[in-house]
Amino acid sequence: MKKNVLFILTVDTEEEWDWSGSFPHKDFSVKNINELPAFQNFCQELGVKPTYFIDYAVVNDLNAINIIKQLNNQYFEIGAHLHPWANPPFFNETNEASSHVINLPLSHFEQKLDMLIEKLKTEFNCVPKSFRTGRWGVNGDILHILHNKGINIDSSVYPLYKSRFFSCEKAISSPFWPDFNDTNISGEQRDIFEIPVTVSFNQGNNIFCQKIHTLFAQKMFSWLRLNGILWHTKLLKKLYLCPELCSGNDMKVLVDTQLSKGQNVFHMYLHSSSLLKNVIGLSDQENTREYLCQQIKIAVEHLAKNTNITYCTISEARDILTQRHK
């Protein structure tokens, strides 16, 4: 018997710029949005229903707005995506710390979120129900504010990821009701649902594998390039359901690994800016959009071959899943 699974594709729909540089407040380039009609057509042909997490730089650009308005909204969802440096009101220059939503004063975050939601409502007649922070990471205070604004789905938890400012290393990798005191674990609240992206090692217990991966990344071991050796020998590979970071064949391995672990939700993600060649340093392929679409197709067709797959937006997935998680 084939397993019943859900497939979600979310796209951080945002400006393109040099991530290694400073954080701009104006004059954003959103040329990547010109690639969305072809990308959306590809998704519809495959049966996939994307969720576009749109940030302020995009919804403040007339050409980008017109392009998105031309897409068939029966086959996608619009969510909210907040980049602090691109989203007014501006309070000071953005630095590495304040570029993460999780580090903003709550009043600043709420004011920025209000402006983003109002802009999405004005331009697309859409009050978003789903949200992802820029640069990942979330906490209970942010979730409270999201709920108060009518948002009932968050997707800011990035399993097995750790930065200087937060850690999702031990986060639940399946959809769950997050605890507001620790958003990496399940809690009693039923206001906002978390749907993490799909990340896993190719074998074994993720937490144990993460400890090995983190240990070998430390300075005392890094010169040995042990993580690189483990990757190339396939002994230990951290795999992402993301065509920017993994090939279609590697994503097939991830699909098989997750199925063997009982996973029934597959959440793929990418950045709209990666649809352009070498814009954010994640893809230097010629015909970048076509290349990424081909990798997506390899993974999705493999999943569809081995499961009974339901394609859904993130809100549709929430409706299905919360009936099971009551």
Sine and cosine of phi, psi and omega as CSV:
sin_phi,cos_phi,sin_psi,cos_psi,sin_omega,cos_omega
0.00,0.00,0.77,-0.63,0.05,-1.00
-0.97,0.26,0.57,-0.82,-0.01,-1.00
-0.98,0.20,0.61,-0.79,0.11,-0.99
-0.99,0.11,0.81,-0.59,-0.03,-1.00
-0.71,-0.70,0.36,-0.93,0.13,-0.99
-0.96,-0.29,0.60,-0.80,0.09,-1.00
-0.84,-0.54,0.81,-0.59,0.00,-1.00
-0.86,-0.52,0.67,-0.74,0.14,-0.99
-0.83,-0.55,0.86,-0.51,0.06,-1.00
-0.90,-0.44,0.60,-0.80,-0.07,-1.00
-0.80,-0.60,0.89,-0.46,0.14,-0.99
-0.95,0.31,0.96,-0.27,-0.16,-0.99
-0.99,-0.16,0.96,-0.27,-0.31,-0.95
-0.45,-0.89,0.05,-1.00,0.03,-1.00
-0.95,0.32,0.33,-0.94,0.15,-0.99
-0.95,-0.32,0.66,-0.75,0.03,-1.00
-0.22,-0.98,0.09,-1.00,-0.04,-1.00
-0.99,0.16,0.97,-0.25,-0.04,-1.00
-0.91,0.42,-0.30,0.95,0.02,-1.00
-1.00,0.08,-0.11,0.99,-0.03,-1.00
-0.99,-0.11,-0.32,-0.95,0.00,-1.00
-0.98,0.22,0.14,-0.99,-0.03,-1.00
-0.99,-0.14,0.94,-0.35,-0.04,-1.00
-0.98,0.22,0.36,-0.93,0.07,-1.00
-0.92,-0.39,-0.13,0.99,-0.06,-1.00
-0.39,-0.92,0.05,-1.00,0.05,-1.00
0.83,0.55,0.77,0.64,-0.01,-1.00
-0.99,0.14,0.57,-0.82,0.12,-0.99
-0.99,-0.17,0.78,-0.62,0.05,-1.00
-0.80,-0.60,0.65,0.76,0.01,-1.00
-0.87,0.49,-0.45,0.89,-0.03,-1.00
-0.87,0.49,-0.41,0.91,-0.02,-1.00
-0.90,0.43,-0.38,0.93,0.08,-1.00
-0.89,0.47,-0.35,0.94,-0.01,-1.00
-1.00,0.09,-0.21,0.98,-0.11,-0.99
-0.90,0.43,-0.64,0.77,0.01,-1.00
-0.84,0.54,-0.71,0.70,0.02,-1.00
-0.92,0.39,-0.62,0.78,0.02,-1.00
-0.91,0.41,-0.68,0.73,0.01,-1.00
-0.91,0.43,-0.63,0.78,0.06,-1.00
-0.88,0.48,-0.67,0.74,0.05,-1.00
-0.86,0.52,-0.73,0.68,-0.02,-1.00
-0.87,0.49,-0.69,0.72,-0.01,-1.00
-0.90,0.44,-0.63,0.78,0.03,-1.00
-0.90,0.43,-0.55,0.84,0.00,-1.00
-0.99,0.15,-0.32,0.95,-0.05,-1.00
0.99,-0.16,-0.03,1.00,-0.07,-1.00
-0.98,0.18,0.60,-0.80,-0.01,-1.00
-0.87,-0.49,1.00,-0.07,-0.10,-1.00
-0.93,0.38,0.41,-0.91,0.25,-0.97
-0.92,-0.39,0.86,-0.51,0.01,-1.00
-0.99,-0.12,0.95,-0.30,0.12,-0.99
-0.99,0.16,0.97,-0.25,-0.16,-0.99
-0.99,-0.15,0.73,-0.69,0.00,-1.00
-0.98,-0.19,0.08,-1.00,-0.15,-0.99
-0.91,0.41,-0.60,0.80,-0.02,-1.00
-0.86,0.51,-0.58,0.81,0.00,-1.00
-0.97,0.23,-0.74,0.68,-0.08,-1.00
-0.97,0.26,-0.09,1.00,0.06,-1.00
-0.98,-0.21,0.11,0.99,-0.04,-1.00
-0.93,-0.36,0.86,-0.52,-0.13,-0.99
-0.88,0.48,-0.69,0.73,-0.01,-1.00
-0.90,0.43,-0.69,0.73,0.02,-1.00
-0.88,0.47,-0.67,0.74,0.02,-1.00
-0.86,0.51,-0.73,0.69,-0.04,-1.00
-0.90,0.43,-0.61,0.79,0.03,-1.00
-0.90,0.44,-0.73,0.68,-0.03,-1.00
-0.91,0.41,-0.58,0.81,0.03,-1.00
-0.90,0.44,-0.43,0.90,-0.01,-1.00
-0.98,0.20,-0.27,0.96,0.00,-1.00
-0.96,0.28,0.44,-0.90,0.00,-1.00
-0.98,0.18,0.97,-0.26,-0.13,-0.99
-0.96,0.28,0.01,1.00,0.12,-0.99
-0.96,0.27,-0.25,0.97,-0.12,-0.99
-0.89,-0.46,0.26,0.97,0.08,-1.00
-0.39,-0.92,0.20,-0.98,0.04,-1.00
-0.83,-0.56,0.52,-0.85,0.12,-0.99
-0.96,-0.28,0.83,-0.56,0.12,-0.99
-0.89,-0.45,-0.01,-1.00,-0.04,-1.00
-0.95,-0.31,0.63,-0.77,-0.01,-1.00
-0.68,-0.73,0.84,-0.54,-0.15,-0.99
-0.92,-0.39,0.92,-0.39,0.17,-0.98
-0.99,-0.15,0.93,-0.38,-0.08,-1.00
-0.82,0.57,-0.59,0.81,-0.06,-1.00
-0.97,0.26,-0.35,0.94,-0.07,-1.00
-0.97,-0.24,-0.15,0.99,-0.18,-0.98
-0.93,-0.37,0.92,-0.38,0.08,-1.00
-0.93,0.36,0.26,-0.97,-0.04,1.00
-0.97,0.26,0.46,-0.89,-0.02,-1.00
-0.98,-0.20,0.72,-0.70,-0.09,-1.00
-0.94,-0.34,-0.49,0.87,0.03,-1.00
-0.20,-0.98,0.05,-1.00,0.03,-1.00
-0.92,0.40,0.64,-0.77,0.00,-1.00
-0.99,0.13,0.75,-0.66,0.10,-0.99
-0.90,-0.43,-0.08,-1.00,-0.06,-1.00
-0.85,0.53,-0.67,0.74,-0.02,-1.00
-0.92,0.39,-0.76,0.65,-0.08,-1.00
-0.98,0.22,-0.07,1.00,0.12,-0.99
-0.97,0.26,-0.23,0.97,0.05,-1.00
-0.99,-0.11,0.83,-0.56,-0.01,-1.00
-0.79,0.61,-0.61,0.79,-0.09,-1.00
-0.88,0.47,-0.33,0.94,-0.03,-1.00
-0.99,-0.15,-0.04,1.00,-0.02,-1.00
-0.97,0.26,0.56,-0.83,0.23,-0.97
-0.83,0.55,0.64,-0.77,-0.10,-1.00
-0.86,0.52,-0.58,0.81,0.01,-1.00
-0.91,0.41,-0.59,0.80,0.03,-1.00
-0.92,0.39,-0.71,0.71,0.02,-1.00
-0.86,0.51,-0.71,0.71,-0.05,-1.00
-0.90,0.43,-0.65,0.76,0.02,-1.00
-0.91,0.42,-0.66,0.75,0.04,-1.00
-0.91,0.42,-0.69,0.73,0.00,-1.00
-0.89,0.46,-0.65,0.76,0.03,-1.00
-0.86,0.52,-0.68,0.73,-0.02,-1.00
-0.93,0.37,-0.62,0.79,0.02,-1.00
-0.91,0.41,-0.74,0.67,-0.01,-1.00
-0.88,0.48,-0.68,0.73,-0.01,-1.00
-0.90,0.44,-0.63,0.78,0.01,-1.00
-0.92,0.39,-0.67,0.74,0.05,-1.00
-0.89,0.45,-0.63,0.78,0.02,-1.00
-0.91,0.41,-0.68,0.73,-0.04,-1.00
-0.92,0.40,-0.72,0.69,-0.12,-0.99
-0.99,0.12,-0.56,0.83,-0.10,-1.00
-0.87,-0.49,0.08,1.00,-0.06,-1.00
0.78,0.62,0.70,0.72,-0.13,-0.99
-0.72,-0.69,0.83,-0.56,0.17,-0.99
-0.98,-0.18,0.95,-0.33,-0.14,-0.99
-0.91,0.42,0.62,-0.79,0.08,-1.00
-0.96,-0.26,-0.18,0.98,-0.06,-1.00
-0.81,-0.59,0.40,-0.92,-0.15,-0.99
-0.45,-0.89,0.54,-0.84,0.21,-0.98
-0.64,-0.77,0.72,-0.69,0.08,-1.00
-0.93,0.36,0.50,-0.87,0.19,-0.98
-0.95,0.32,0.72,-0.69,0.05,-1.00
0.95,0.32,0.30,0.96,0.11,-0.99
0.92,0.39,0.06,-1.00,0.05,-1.00
1.00,0.00,0.67,-0.74,-0.01,-1.00
-0.42,-0.91,0.32,-0.95,0.11,-0.99
-0.60,-0.80,0.06,-1.00,-0.08,-1.00
-0.89,0.45,-0.59,0.81,0.01,-1.00
-0.90,0.44,-0.66,0.75,0.05,-1.00
-0.90,0.43,-0.68,0.73,0.00,-1.00
-0.89,0.46,-0.62,0.79,0.07,-1.00
-0.85,0.53,-0.73,0.68,-0.02,-1.00
-0.90,0.43,-0.69,0.72,0.03,-1.00
-0.84,0.55,-0.73,0.68,0.01,-1.00
-0.86,0.50,-0.67,0.74,-0.01,-1.00
-0.90,0.43,-0.38,0.92,0.01,-1.00
-1.00,-0.07,0.10,0.99,0.05,-1.00
1.00,-0.03,0.12,0.99,0.02,-1.00
-1.00,0.03,0.74,-0.67,-0.03,-1.00
-0.84,-0.54,0.11,0.99,0.07,-1.00
-0.71,-0.70,0.79,-0.62,0.14,-0.99
-0.90,-0.43,0.52,-0.86,0.08,-1.00
-0.64,-0.77,0.81,0.59,-0.04,-1.00
-0.96,-0.29,-0.07,1.00,0.04,-1.00
-1.00,0.10,0.80,-0.60,-0.05,-1.00
-0.88,-0.47,1.00,-0.02,-0.10,-1.00
-0.81,0.59,0.60,-0.80,0.05,-1.00
0.92,0.39,0.32,0.95,0.00,-1.00
-0.91,-0.42,0.61,-0.79,0.05,-1.00
-0.66,-0.75,0.71,-0.71,0.11,-0.99
-0.85,-0.52,-0.08,-1.00,0.05,-1.00
-0.91,0.41,-0.34,0.94,-0.20,-0.98
-0.93,-0.38,-0.27,0.96,0.02,-1.00
-0.31,-0.95,0.26,-0.97,0.04,-1.00
-0.70,-0.71,0.75,-0.67,0.16,-0.99
-0.90,-0.44,0.34,0.94,-0.08,-1.00
-0.84,0.55,-0.60,0.80,-0.06,-1.00
-0.95,-0.31,0.31,0.95,-0.04,-1.00
-0.94,0.35,0.50,-0.87,0.12,-0.99
-0.88,0.47,0.69,-0.72,-0.06,-1.00
-0.99,-0.12,-0.17,0.99,0.07,-1.00
-0.98,-0.17,0.35,-0.94,0.06,-1.00
-0.83,0.56,0.62,-0.78,-0.08,-1.00
-0.35,-0.94,0.25,-0.97,0.13,-0.99
-1.00,0.00,0.96,-0.29,-0.10,-0.99
-0.95,0.31,0.57,-0.82,0.11,-0.99
-0.97,0.25,0.77,-0.64,-0.03,-1.00
-0.93,0.37,-0.32,0.95,0.06,-1.00
-1.00,0.07,-0.36,0.93,0.05,-1.00
-0.43,-0.90,0.99,-0.17,-0.14,-0.99
-0.96,0.27,0.06,1.00,0.09,-1.00
-1.00,0.00,-0.14,0.99,-0.05,-1.00
-0.79,-0.61,0.23,-0.97,0.00,-1.00
-0.97,0.24,0.54,-0.84,0.05,-1.00
-0.72,-0.69,-0.18,-0.98,-0.06,-1.00
-1.00,-0.02,-0.32,0.95,-0.07,-1.00
-0.91,0.41,0.47,-0.88,0.01,-1.00
-0.74,-0.67,0.53,0.85,-0.01,-1.00
-1.00,-0.06,-0.60,0.80,-0.10,-1.00
-0.65,-0.76,0.73,-0.68,-0.11,-0.99
-0.97,-0.25,0.63,-0.78,0.00,-1.00
-0.96,-0.28,0.78,-0.63,0.08,-1.00
-0.83,-0.55,1.00,-0.06,-0.04,-1.00
-0.94,0.35,0.37,-0.93,0.15,-0.99
-0.96,0.28,0.31,-0.95,-0.09,-1.00
-1.00,0.00,0.90,-0.43,0.05,-1.00
-0.65,-0.76,0.67,-0.75,0.02,-1.00
-0.29,-0.96,0.41,-0.91,0.22,-0.98
-0.98,0.21,0.33,-0.94,-0.09,-1.00
-0.98,0.21,-0.04,1.00,0.05,-1.00
-0.28,-0.96,0.31,-0.95,0.15,-0.99
0.93,0.36,-0.20,-0.98,0.00,-1.00
-0.98,0.22,0.82,-0.58,-0.08,-1.00
-0.86,0.50,-0.66,0.75,-0.05,-1.00
-0.91,0.41,-0.68,0.73,0.04,-1.00
-0.90,0.43,-0.69,0.72,0.02,-1.00
-0.89,0.46,-0.61,0.79,0.02,-1.00
-0.90,0.43,-0.61,0.79,0.04,-1.00
-0.88,0.47,-0.67,0.74,0.03,-1.00
-0.91,0.42,-0.72,0.70,-0.02,-1.00
-0.87,0.50,-0.70,0.72,0.00,-1.00
-0.92,0.39,-0.67,0.74,0.01,-1.00
-0.86,0.51,-0.73,0.68,-0.06,-1.00
-0.96,0.29,-0.25,0.97,0.07,-1.00
-0.99,0.10,-0.21,0.98,0.00,-1.00
-0.93,0.37,0.41,-0.91,-0.14,-0.99
-0.83,0.56,-0.62,0.79,-0.06,-1.00
-0.91,0.42,-0.38,0.92,-0.02,-1.00
-0.93,-0.37,-0.28,0.96,-0.17,-0.99
-0.87,0.49,-0.53,0.85,-0.02,-1.00
-0.91,0.41,-0.36,0.93,0.02,-1.00
-0.99,0.17,-0.24,0.97,0.00,-1.00
0.82,0.57,0.66,0.75,-0.08,-1.00
-0.91,0.42,-0.61,0.79,0.02,-1.00
-0.90,0.43,-0.59,0.81,0.06,-1.00
-0.91,0.41,-0.64,0.77,0.04,-1.00
-0.91,0.42,-0.69,0.72,0.02,-1.00
-0.89,0.46,-0.61,0.79,0.02,-1.00
-0.90,0.44,-0.78,0.62,-0.11,-0.99
-0.94,0.33,-0.45,0.89,0.06,-1.00
-1.00,0.03,-0.05,1.00,0.02,-1.00
0.91,0.41,0.28,0.96,0.04,-1.00
-0.96,0.28,-0.57,0.82,0.00,-1.00
-0.44,-0.90,0.94,-0.35,-0.02,-1.00
-0.77,-0.64,0.80,-0.60,0.16,-0.99
-1.00,0.09,0.85,-0.53,-0.11,-0.99
-0.89,-0.45,0.61,-0.79,-0.06,-1.00
-0.84,-0.54,0.69,-0.72,0.10,-0.99
-0.99,0.15,0.94,0.35,-0.12,-0.99
-0.50,-0.87,0.89,-0.45,-0.05,-1.00
-0.94,0.35,-0.22,0.98,0.09,-1.00
-0.96,0.27,-0.53,0.85,-0.14,-0.99
-0.96,-0.28,-0.40,0.92,-0.05,-1.00
-0.71,-0.71,0.57,-0.82,0.09,-1.00
-0.95,0.32,0.22,-0.98,0.06,-1.00
-0.86,0.52,-0.62,0.78,0.00,-1.00
-0.93,0.37,-0.62,0.79,0.07,-1.00
-0.92,0.39,-0.59,0.81,0.04,-1.00
-0.93,0.37,-0.51,0.86,0.11,-0.99
-0.88,0.47,-0.66,0.75,0.05,-1.00
-0.88,0.47,-0.68,0.74,0.03,-1.00
-0.88,0.48,-0.70,0.72,0.04,-1.00
-0.84,0.54,-0.75,0.66,-0.02,-1.00
-0.90,0.44,-0.65,0.76,0.02,-1.00
-0.89,0.46,-0.71,0.70,-0.02,-1.00
-0.92,0.39,-0.63,0.78,0.05,-1.00
-0.89,0.47,-0.63,0.77,0.00,-1.00
-0.92,0.38,-0.39,0.92,0.03,-1.00
-1.00,-0.03,0.05,1.00,0.05,-1.00
1.00,0.01,0.16,0.99,-0.02,-1.00
-0.93,0.36,0.67,-0.74,0.03,-1.00
-0.81,-0.58,0.18,0.98,0.10,-1.00
-0.78,-0.63,0.81,-0.59,-0.01,-1.00
-0.87,-0.50,0.90,-0.44,-0.13,-0.99
-0.88,-0.47,0.98,-0.21,0.03,-1.00
-1.00,-0.02,0.49,-0.87,0.00,-1.00
-0.57,-0.82,0.36,-0.93,0.14,-0.99
-0.30,-0.95,0.12,-0.99,0.05,-1.00
-0.97,-0.25,0.66,-0.75,0.04,-1.00
-0.87,0.49,-0.55,0.83,-0.04,-1.00
-0.91,0.41,-0.36,0.93,0.02,-1.00
-0.97,0.24,-0.12,0.99,0.08,-1.00
-0.95,0.31,-0.20,0.98,0.11,-0.99
-0.97,-0.22,0.57,-0.82,-0.06,-1.00
-0.89,0.46,0.81,-0.59,0.22,-0.98
0.82,0.57,0.49,0.87,-0.01,-1.00
-0.98,0.21,-0.71,0.70,-0.02,-1.00
-0.93,-0.38,0.24,0.97,0.10,-1.00
0.98,0.21,0.14,0.99,-0.02,-1.00
-0.99,-0.12,-0.35,0.94,-0.01,-1.00
-0.57,-0.82,0.85,-0.53,0.07,-1.00
-0.92,-0.39,0.33,0.94,0.01,-1.00
-0.95,0.32,0.56,-0.83,0.21,-0.98
-0.92,0.38,0.45,-0.89,-0.01,-1.00
0.76,0.65,0.83,0.56,-0.18,-0.98
-0.83,0.56,-0.74,0.67,-0.02,-1.00
-0.86,0.51,-0.71,0.71,-0.01,-1.00
-0.89,0.46,-0.64,0.76,0.02,-1.00
-0.89,0.46,-0.74,0.67,-0.01,-1.00
-0.89,0.46,-0.65,0.76,0.02,-1.00
-0.89,0.46,-0.62,0.79,0.01,-1.00
-0.90,0.43,-0.64,0.77,0.03,-1.00
-0.91,0.41,-0.65,0.76,0.06,-1.00
-0.87,0.49,-0.71,0.71,-0.04,-1.00
-0.88,0.48,-0.66,0.75,0.01,-1.00
-0.86,0.51,-0.74,0.68,-0.04,-1.00
-0.93,0.37,-0.70,0.71,-0.07,-1.00
-0.93,0.37,-0.68,0.74,0.01,-1.00
-0.91,0.41,-0.55,0.84,0.07,-1.00
-0.91,0.41,-0.68,0.73,0.03,-1.00
-0.90,0.43,-0.68,0.73,-0.02,-1.00
-0.91,0.41,-0.53,0.85,0.01,-1.00
-0.93,0.38,-0.53,0.85,-0.14,-0.99
-0.97,-0.26,-0.02,1.00,-0.03,-1.00
-0.61,-0.80,0.17,-0.99,0.25,-0.97
-1.00,-0.05,0.97,-0.23,-0.20,-0.98
-0.98,-0.18,0.68,-0.73,0.13,-0.99
-0.90,-0.43,0.85,-0.52,0.03,-1.00
-1.00,0.02,0.74,-0.67,-0.06,-1.00
-0.47,-0.88,0.43,-0.90,0.19,-0.98
-0.95,0.32,0.15,-0.99,-0.05,-1.00
-0.93,0.37,-0.53,0.85,0.06,-1.00
-0.94,0.33,-0.63,0.78,0.07,-1.00
-0.89,0.45,-0.63,0.77,0.05,-1.00
-0.89,0.45,-0.66,0.75,0.03,-1.00
-0.86,0.51,-0.72,0.70,-0.02,-1.00
-0.85,0.52,-0.67,0.75,0.00,-1.00
-0.93,0.36,-0.74,0.67,-0.15,-0.99
-0.95,0.30,-0.59,0.81,-0.05,-1.00
-0.94,0.35,-0.37,0.93,0.12,-0.99
-0.91,0.41,-0.47,0.88,0.00,-1.00
-1.00,0.03,-0.36,0.93,-0.12,-0.99
-0.96,-0.28,0.27,0.96,0.00,-1.00
-0.92,0.38,0.00,0.00,0.00,0.00
